[in-house]
């Protein structure tokens, strides 16, 4: 920290120098377009589907809770430096007031459902300020998640002479939102498109089939459990048939006279498991998630579990680094910039991801067996064996954890003579142990025989 900054902090002095606005960001994707979805479903219907189909809701919430479950830290880009305590205090106070972690999770959920999440920066401003106005030079005081179902396009405002492309918020009436007032968060997008791909739209047909299957399987269970009663009454009129139906009061009852003939065709018994397995495979593929993570059922093979988990958590790490770290960097840059500070020397560092106990135990068992087998054959060192037990051959980032060949030059690998000598010493030790055990057993046998001879001598007397 500079001397001038320390003096201002010590005496609580405010920097009265004019603050420059943030530089205009370069937009890598073309504006002036509507959502790329040629929507079989309207955007408003996407959220309704999620509330009705539990498996897609579970998968979306699971992914975003895993992304933010362990949180993040602010670190210096230079590993030899430590973050300024005043900067950390400013950021922590903002996170506490804005509930940043929850808001970011909500934006991620919105990106899964609608393809897009919009994080609005809230400033202390006069009430007459419009969303189409540019942001002030002060720090944001809160965050807000806009309803993405009402934002599906961007365009220029014909009433203004600038070339700014505004996001269009259209519910009851059209409103323009200045792009500097929101962070547009997208997890999946087609190349060259501004708006993202909705997971719900991608598997909408599968979700519709799942909801229909729930209804039809439920009707089948009700049919099989209750059945249908067919009653024939001879010599009755329509009034008597209606009176009989009122007295019996059964929904699964058919009453008729002898002139009508009813036939009940029982539906064939079937297992829904195969159908639901197909549905789950499609939903899991849409969410880039292993099926056993989605359903909560452990796979049969241990290696399949480890591979599936590794791929899943690599995807989570990519989302953290490529999607949410830039969003947090932008937010914290605005927060510090408004107070005459800078975030340019800092970075977002994510805490290690939590794995459930059962999967972690199974993975540790597989890694331990591999490490012990390689260590017994003198392929790796003790340090590398411990590393494999902890992180595997590759860590979640995909980096090799073992030493390279150049580093292994200094490793003291036993020579063939040393290995032979060790084996010989082991064999000699085993032979001596067997010899001592044999002599012990012979002594015990001799004692038993001596006792038997004494007893025989007493009987003969």
RAQUIJO-V755762 format. One record per residue. RES is the residue in one letter. D_LAST is the distance of its C-alpha to the last C-alpha in Angstrom with 1 decimal. Layout:
# RAQUIJO-V755762
RES&D_LAST / RES&D_LAST
This chain:
# RAQUIJO-V755762
X&108.2 / X&111.7 / X&113.3 / X&115.9 / X&113.3 / X&111.3 / X&114.4 / X&115.3 / X&111.8 / X&111.7 / X&115.0 / X&114.6 / X&117.7 / X&118.8 / X&119.9 / X&123.5 / X&124.1 / X&124.8 / X&121.8 / X&122.2 / X&121.1 / X&118.1 / X&119.2 / X&119.7 / X&116.7 / X&117.0 / X&116.2 / X&114.4 / X&114.9 / X&118.2 / X&119.6 / X&122.1 / X&119.7 / X&118.0 / X&114.4 / X&113.4 / X&111.8 / X&114.1 / X&112.3 / X&111.2 / X&110.2 / X&112.4 / X&110.8 / X&110.8 / X&108.5 / X&105.8 / X&104.6 / X&104.6 / X&102.3 / X&99.8 / X&99.7 / X&98.9 / X&96.3 / X&93.2 / X&91.6 / X&94.6 / X&94.9 / X&91.2 / X&91.6 / X&94.8 / X&93.4 / X&90.1 / X&91.9 / X&94.1 / X&91.4 / X&89.3 / X&92.4 / X&93.0 / X&89.6 / X&88.7 / X&92.3 / X&93.9 / X&94.8 / X&98.0 / X&97.4 / X&99.8 / X&100.6 / X&100.0 / X&96.2 / X&97.0 / X&99.1 / X&98.4 / X&100.4 / X&103.0 / X&101.8 / X&105.2 / X&105.2 / X&101.7 / X&102.8 / X&105.9 / X&103.8 / X&101.1 / X&103.7 / X&105.4 / X&102.1 / X&101.3 / X&104.8 / X&105.1 / X&101.4 / X&101.6 / X&98.1 / X&98.7 / X&102.2 / X&101.0 / X&98.3 / X&101.0 / X&103.2 / X&100.3 / X&99.8 / X&103.6 / X&103.4 / X&100.8 / X&102.7 / X&106.3 / X&105.9 / X&107.4 / X&106.7 / X&109.6 / X&108.9 / X&111.9 / X&112.6 / X&113.9 / X&116.3 / X&118.1 / X&121.5 / X&124.5 / X&124.3 / X&127.0 / X&125.1 / X&124.5 / X&121.6 / X&124.0 / X&124.7 / X&123.0 / X&120.3 / X&121.3 / X&120.4 / X&118.0 / X&114.3 / X&112.9 / X&111.4 / X&109.5 / X&108.5 / X&109.2 / X&108.0 / X&110.9 / X&110.5 / X&110.4 / X&111.4 / X&114.9 / X&115.1 / X&115.4 / X&118.3 / X&120.3 / X&124.0 / X&126.9 / X&128.9 / X&132.4 / X&133.8 / X&132.7 / X&133.9 / X&130.7 / X&128.4 / X&125.3 / X&123.1 / X&122.0 / X&119.0 / X&120.4 / X&118.9 / X&120.1 / X&119.2 / X&122.3 / X&124.5 / X&124.3 / X&123.3 / X&123.1 / X&120.2 / X&120.8 / X&118.1 / X&117.6 / X&116.5 / X&113.5 / X&110.6 / X&110.2 / X&106.4 / X&105.4 / X&102.0 / X&103.0 / X&106.5 / X&108.2 / X&109.7 / X&113.2 / X&112.9 / X&113.3 / X&111.4 / X&107.8 / X&105.8 / X&104.4 / X&100.8 / X&101.7 / X&104.7 / X&102.5 / X&100.1 / X&102.4 / X&102.1 / X&98.3 / X&98.5 / X&100.9 / X&98.5 / X&95.6 / X&97.7 / X&98.8 / X&95.2 / X&94.1 / X&96.8 / X&96.1 / X&92.3 / X&92.8 / X&95.1 / X&92.7 / X&89.8 / X&92.2 / X&93.3 / X&89.7 / X&88.6 / X&91.6 / X&93.0 / X&96.3 / X&97.1 / X&99.8 / X&101.5 / X&104.2 / X&106.6 / X&108.8 / X&112.4 / X&112.7 / X&115.4 / X&115.1 / X&115.4 / X&112.5 / X&110.4 / X&111.1 / X&110.3 / X&107.0 / X&106.1 / X&106.9 / X&104.6 / X&101.6 / X&102.1 / X&99.8 / X&100.6 / X&98.6 / X&100.4 / X&103.1 / X&105.2 / X&107.8 / X&109.5 / X&109.1 / X&111.7 / X&109.7 / X&106.6 / X&104.2 / X&101.5 / X&98.8 / X&97.4 / X&94.1 / X&93.7 / X&91.0 / X&87.8 / X&87.5 / X&85.4 / X&87.5 / X&84.9 / X&86.4 / X&89.9 / X&88.8 / X&86.9 / X&90.2 / X&92.1 / X&89.6 / X&89.8 / X&93.5 / X&93.5 / X&90.9 / X&93.0 / X&96.1 / X&94.4 / X&92.7 / X&89.4 / X&86.1 / X&85.5 / X&82.2 / X&83.9 / X&86.6 / X&84.4 / X&81.5 / X&79.0 / X&76.6 / X&76.8 / X&73.9 / X&73.6 / X&73.1 / X&75.4 / X&78.2 / X&77.8 / X&78.1 / X&81.1 / X&82.9 / X&82.4 / X&83.5 / X&86.7 / X&87.4 / X&87.1 / X&89.2 / X&91.9 / X&91.6 / X&92.0 / X&95.0 / X&96.6 / X&96.0 / X&97.5 / X&100.3 / X&101.5 / X&100.6 / X&100.6 / X&104.3 / X&105.1 / X&103.4 / X&105.1 / X&108.5 / X&107.9 / X&106.7 / X&109.6 / X&112.1 / X&110.4 / X&110.5 / X&113.9 / X&115.5 / X&114.5 / X&115.6 / X&112.2 / X&110.7 / X&107.5 / X&108.2 / X&105.5 / X&102.8 / X&100.6 / X&98.4 / X&94.7 / X&92.4 / X&89.1 / X&86.0 / X&85.6 / X&82.8 / X&80.5 / X&78.5 / X&74.8 / X&73.3 / X&75.4 / X&74.9 / X&71.1 / X&71.3 / X&73.6 / X&71.5 / X&68.4 / X&70.4 / X&71.8 / X&68.5 / X&66.9 / X&69.8 / X&69.8 / X&66.1 / X&66.4 / X&69.4 / X&67.8 / X&64.6 / X&66.8 / X&68.8 / X&72.0 / X&72.9 / X&72.3 / X&70.5 / X&73.9 / X&75.0 / X&71.8 / X&72.4 / X&76.0 / X&75.1 / X&72.7 / X&75.6 / X&78.6 / X&77.5 / X&79.1 / X&82.5 / X&83.4 / X&85.5 / X&88.7 / X&87.7 / X&87.2 / X&84.5 / X&82.1 / X&80.4 / X&81.9 / X&84.3 / X&83.9 / X&85.9 / X&83.7 / X&80.6 / X&81.7 / X&80.4 / X&77.0 / X&74.2 / X&72.6 / X&69.5 / X&70.2 / X&68.3 / X&66.6 / X&65.5 / X&64.1 / X&62.3 / X&60.8 / X&59.7 / X&58.0 / X&56.3 / X&55.0 / X&53.7 / X&51.9 / X&50.3 / X&49.2 / X&47.6 / X&45.8 / X&44.3 / X&43.2 / X&41.5 / X&39.7 / X&38.5 / X&37.3 / X&35.4 / X&33.7 / X&32.7 / X&31.2 / X&29.2 / X&27.8 / X&26.8 / X&25.2 / X&23.2 / X&21.9 / X&20.8 / X&19.0 / X&17.2 / X&16.1 / X&14.8 / X&12.8 / X&11.2 / X&10.3 / X&9.0 / X&6.6 / X&5.4 / X&5.5 / X&3.9 / X&0.0
